[in-house]
Amino acid sequence: MPRILALIGFLAAASAAGAEPAASYDLLFKNGTLDEISREATLVYDRHVENSAKADAALRDTGRIALTFGEDQGVEIATLEFRQGDKYRTLGRFPASVGNPMIMYFYETVVRDMAETAGGSPFYIRNRVKEAMARPGNVTEGTAEWQGDEVAATTVTLTPFTEDPNRSEMAGFADLALTVTMSEEVPGWYLSLSAEAPGEGEAPLYASQMRLQEIDRAAEAEQ
């Protein structure tokens, strides 16, 4: 299970980056976010990507992500699957007890997309994101819409490269902002996960938006 080990290593490294986990880290990697969800249900997220420098990559990565549950050697597993029309591929398998792996997938795709577009080192980018997680972030309380209702929500915004000495070499990604909106009322905790690097005009240079769209209970209803 290489993806499981990668997730655990990422979380440990992010936590160790500071003397104590920051409030933003605790919110972003909240434990138990999948505990109350039926193992027969499927969480379905939309992902939409804009990339003015790599339009083909935006088309490649725009689709739906399904989170389903299973078991492997007695361990409950959450599997992420990317769906695009009638095509699909497995993105990774993670221990459900750790929490919702959408947060890991979100950050890893942003790291990859920035490295592909700007030509930087994914290791450098990933480390700057880890450091941003371990610092107090911009945390705001408010409301958000979920299935037609207003729910209490918390939003965390990270800007990993605000004071980076290599800002001038980031090909427009120096002002990248990562924003995650979470709510106890939303299954799986994460309502939306977005990243944006502003462009010179109204359109962004890069934008990745993921949002929980529905809970598919078809398999549950068949039980």
N, C-alpha and C positions, 0 to 999 in steps of 0.2 A: 504494500500500500504506500507507494512513494508520495502520493499527494497528501496522505494523512501525516506522514513524517514532515513534509514541507510546511504544512499548516502549523503543527506543533512548534517547529523550529522558528517560524516567523513570529508567532505569538510570544515565545520565550524571549527572543531577541528584542522585540519591541518593548516588552515589559522591563527588561534589564537595562534599557537605554537611559533610564532615569533612576534616581535613588528610590522613588516610590512611583507606582503607576499614577498618571495624571487622571483627572476626572474625565477628560475626553476619551482617554484610552478605555477606562472602565465602561463608559457608555457604548463605545464602538464595538468592544469585544465582550459584551454582556453574556454571562453564562446562563444556560437554561432556556434560551430563547426558542428552542424547539420542543421542550418537554411537554407542553400541553396540547400539541398538535397530533391529531389522529395519524397513526402510521399508515393508514390507507389513503390519506389525502395527498394531494399534490399542490404545492405552491407554484404559481406561474408568474414569472416576471417578464416584462418587456424590456428589451435593450435597444436603444437607438443611438447610433454613432454618426457624428459629423466630423470630417477631417478634410479640410481644404487642400492639404498637401498630399493626401493619399486617399483619393475618393474610392479606389478599389478596396482599401482596407475597411472603410466605413461600410460598404456594402457587405463585405465578408462578415462583419461583426454585428450587424443589425439583425435581430431576430428575437426569439423567446427562450427563456431559460426555465426549465422545470426542475423543481426540487422534489425528489421522491425518497421514500424510506425503504430500507431492507435490512438484512442481517448478514454478517460475515464472521464466522467462528465465534458466535455468541455475542458479538458486538453490534449494537444498533448503528446503522450506517445511513448517512444522508448523501444522496447522489445528485450531482448537478448535470443536466443534459441540455445542450444547446440545440434548439429546433429552428429550422428555416424552411418553411414549406413542408414538403414530405421528407426532407433530409434531417438527420440528427446525428449528434456525436456526444459521447460522454466527456465531460469537462474534468471531473474528479470525484473521488469518493472520500468522505470524511466521517469521523466519529460524531454521531448526532449529539452525544453528551457534551461536546465542546461548545456547541452553539451553532447558529446559522452560518454556513460557509459562504453565503453571498458576500459578506464583508471581505473575506479573503479574495474571492474571485474578483470583486470590484477593484481592489487595490492592485492586484497582480496584473489585471488587464490594462489599467492606467499606466503602470510602470512599463509594460511591454509596448503600449501604443506610443508613449512618449519616446522611448528608446528607438523604435522603428522610424518615427517621424523626424525627431530632432537629431538622431544619430549618436546619442550619448550612451554611456554605459548603463545597462539595467541594474548592475550592482550598486553603482553610485546613486542612481535615482531611488532604488529601493531603500537604501540606507538613509537617505534624506527623509523619505516618507516615514520610516520607523522613528526617526528622531522627532518628527513633527507629532507623531502619536503620543510620544512620551512627554511632550510639553503641554501646558494648559492651552487648550484651543479656544476658539470662539464658540461658546455654548449659549444657545438662546432657547427660551421656553415659549411655546405658542400653541397654535392649533393647526391641523391639516385635515384635508378631506379624505375619507376612506369609505368607499361604497356609499356615497351620498350623505354621509354624516360627518360632522365636525368632531374631531377627536383631539385630546391633549397630545402634544408632540414636542419632542426635543430635537434641535438641529445642531450639529457640530460641523464647523467649517475649518479646514486646515489649509494653510498656504506654505508648503514645505520649502519654497525657494525664495521667500521674501528677502532674506539676508544672505543668500548663497553667494560666495565669491565668484562663482562661475555663471552668474545670471546672463552675462552678455553672450555666452556660447550656447544658450538653450533654444535657439531658433524659435522664439516666440512663446516658449513654455515657462518662462521665468515667473509669470504671474498666474500659473496654474492654481486653481482652487478646487478642493475636494469637499463636497457637502453631503452629509448623510442625515436624513430625517427619520426618527425612530418614535415608536409609540407602543405603550403597553396594550393598546386596543387593536393593534395590527398583528395578525398571525406571523410569527417569525421575527417580530420586532422591527424590521427594516421596511419602511414605506417607500423610500426612494434613496438612491445613491447616485450622485452625479459629479462629474469633473468637467471643468471648462478652462480653456486657455483662450483669452480674448484675442480677436483678430484686429486688423487695422480699421475695418469698417464695422458695420452692425453685426455681421455674421462672425461667429467664433472661429478661431483657427482650428480648435479641436473641442469637441464636446461628446461626452458619454453619459447617457442617462439610463438608469435602470429603475423600474418601479414595479411594485407588486400589483398585478392586475386582477388576479382571481385565485380562489381556492377550488381546485377541481376535486369534487367528491364522488366522481363516477365510480371509482373502484370501491369506495367506502359503501356506496349505495347497493353494490352487488353482493356485499357480505350478508 
